[in-house]
Amino acid sequence: MTGEILNAMQMPKGLAALMERAGSPRKSLPPVEKWNPPYCGDLDIKIASDGGWSYNGSSIGREALVRLFASVLRKDEDGRHYLVTPVERIGISVEDAPFVAVEMDVQGENVKRQIILRTNVGDIVEVGEACPLRFEIDPNNEGLKPYVRVRGRLDALFARPLLYQLAECFEAHPDDESRFGVWSGGEFFDLPEDALSNG
């Protein structure tokens, strides 16, 4: 089914060339932030809130292709997400964050703690100044939603099991007990006041 979907996809030439290389291992991320290609319209590609990719409503199950698309994904100042090549910029739809943090390792404690995350597309992220945490309150259930900056303006939403693991790291700031959050990479990331009042 995935092969049929890909054959039916009318990809712009730049993305089509990338797709041909989808089976080869990724050595490094392309410098999409430095490219300034023209906007070439939208494709009906959607990233769901659980990190799943689809085209025209059908799942893209080929992991190598998803990782390839993720490697050329960019979020611009207009708040939209694009697949970017040196010659094309194609808009896609993202329900929440484009990536999901699916594995977490915690080393050290308190101010010396380092949180390391793996995303569903293989990124390894060390939480700190360059890759900060942020928290939002889910308007549907008032639950806490943690995100980490992966690269550029692209974030990963924590998978629910990781939220519980992260919660074990929450603590008061040593210099201000009214601040509650988590240390990682020498930075303290505050929980929103709404999260504290909800309990």
N, C-alpha and C positions, 0 to 999 in steps of 0.2 A: 504493500500500500504506500509506504514512504517513497519508493522509487517512482510510482505513478504520480504522486503529488509533485515530486521534484521535476519530473519530465514535463508536467503541465504548467509549471511555473515559468512565466515569461519574464525572465530576469534581464535587467540591463547588462550590457557587456562586461562592465567591470566586476559585478557580482558573479556573473557566469564564469569568468576566468578564475575567481577565487574558489568557486564551488568545485572546479576541476581539481583543485589542490586540497580539498577537504580531508582526504585520507592521509595526508602527510602530517607528521608531528609539527606542532607550533614551536618554533624556536624562540620567537620574541613577538611582542605585540607590535602591530604596525603603528606608525605615528599619526593616528587619525586626527589628533588635536592640531597638527600642523597643516593639514590639508584644507583647502578651501574650494572644493568643487561646486559646480552649479547644482541647484535643486532640480531633481528629475521626476518629481511626483511621488506618490505613495504606493506601497504594495500592501496587500491585505495580509500582512504578517503581524501576529499578535503575541505578546509575551504575557501570559496569565500571572496572577498574583502568586501562584505556586511555582513560578519559574518555567512552566511549560511553554514551548513555542508551537505556533500553529500557522498554517497558511490556508486561507479560504475556509476556516473552520475545521480543517483536518490537521491532526497532530504531526509535527515534524519529529519523528522518533530517532533519526540518525544523529547520534551524539556528536560525531565529528563535524557534521554540518552546523549543528547548534553552536558548538564551540567556535567554529569559524565565523559565523555571523556575530557571535558575542565579541570576537576579537576586533571587529570593525564597527562596533556600536559606539555611538556618541550621543550625548545629550547636550543640546545647544542652549544658548541664552534665552531662546524663545520657549524653553521648557519642553520641547518635543525631542523625541528620540529618532535617530537616523542611522542607517547603515551607510558607511562612508568609504569610498575608494578614492584614489587620486583624481578620478574623472567624474564621479557621480555622488550625489547625496540623496538617499531615498528614505522617505518617512515611513515609520512603522508605529504600531500602537502598543503601549505598555500600560497594563492595569494598575500596577503599583510600582515596586522597584524592579529593574530588569533582571536582577540576580537574587539568589537566595543563599544565605549562609547556612551550610548544612553540617559542618563539623567544627568543633571548637576545642582548643587546647589552652590551658591556663598554666602559666609558670610564675612562681613567686607569689607574694602577697602584698596587699596594701599598695603603697607608693611604688614598690618594686615589681608589681604585677605586670606581666605581659600576656595579653590575650591574642591568640593567633587563630584565624578563621580560614576555612576552605569554602569556596562557593560551589554551586552546582555546575559551573562551567570551568572549574579547575583553578581559579585564582587563589593565591595564598596571600592573606592580608594580615599584617601586624597592626593591631589597633594602637593608635597614638596620634601625634600631631598631624602627620601626613594622611592618615586614614582614620578620621575621628568617628566616634559614635554619636548618634542623635536619637532622640526618643520622640514618638508621637503617641497620642491617645486615639485609639480606634473609635470613631464616632458611632459605630454600630453596636459595640458592646462595652465601650469605655476601657478596654484592655490596653495594655502597654505594647507598643510596637517599636522594637529597637532596629536601627539601621546602621550600617557601616559604609563609609565612603570607600569604594574600591579603586577607582581611578577617574580622572577628569571630574565630571558631575554625576557619575554612575554610582548608584548605591546597591547594597544587598540588604534585603529584609531577613532578619533572623528567623529560621524555622522554629516552630513552637518548642520542640525539645530543647533547643539552644537557649530560648528565653528562660526556661527554668534553670538551666545551668548558669546562665549569666546572673540570674537573681541571687545565686549563692555568693556572688562577688559584691553585692550592693552593701554600702557602708556609709556612715556619716563622714564628712570631711573633717580631718583632724583640727583645722583652724576655724571651722564654722559648723557646728553641729546641726544648724538648720538646713545645711546642704546635704543631700543624700544622692549618692551616685556610685560610680565605679572608676577605679584607677586602671590605667593601662598605658604602657609606654611613657610613664612619667607625667601623664595628663589625667585630670579628673573630669569625668563626664557626668554632668548633673542630670538627675531625673526631673521631669517636669513637675511643677507644683501640683497639677491635677492628679498625677499618679500617686503622690503622697496623700492627698486628701481622699482619694478613692481607696486607699488603704492597704 
